[in-house]
């Protein structure tokens, strides 16, 4: 499995693909092929972004939803390095899955049309826009690696979560 994060490929902005990263990936897989290795290219996404305690999505995706990626930890929407008092916390990486930052973004990505129908990016719904950008990232990675015989397949999204879609009532703890 070779891990590729959306942020690494499209961090510079929407539709701006990092040619250096894509070239490095193709070279890495090509070298592995010479050693007889096979790969599944893993579009790695968990707990949305490094700004929400995971990895995957670029900062600009959070900005689309009206969030300031650099303030998510200080307001408690994500735990990154420590607790509110600055002391280290006993943190397992899934802890942030249900915090405001990551859960909101997963909800918008998978259910934005139902849960935030008025959120638009230009003429597209936020769900449609985020999914089209993610698909663009995946398409660009596939285009750069699919011709390499060592690529056995693609994992379209590592450990997706549903965000708040699974909660029938956000005011309840059930």
C-alpha angles and dihedrals in degrees: 000000000000113000121221121180122209089227092058092055103037105022095120094065145297111322093359104123119198103238093190092057092046092048091049091050092051091048092048093051091043091053091048089053089056088057092051096255125144125208143206108204106226116205090210116212126154131152086001104265145356085258090061096044100272135061140257120065124076121248092250090068089064090047089055088060092050097259127133103224093204094056100047094095096045092054094045097252089121138011112225115154106355147340126287090278091054094247119130115267131213092250128178111192094243090060090089094050091089098035117109098260101051097032092051093049093048089050092050092046097050102023110016093122090060101033102035106019094161094054104106137175102201105310095336127088113247089248092052092045096049092046092048092051091047090049089049090053092048092046092051093050091047091048090054096045109027094086092058109097092216091066105097096176150314132266101214097205130358114227101339116198129204098225113203093344089095094057115088091192123019090196091063129073090219 
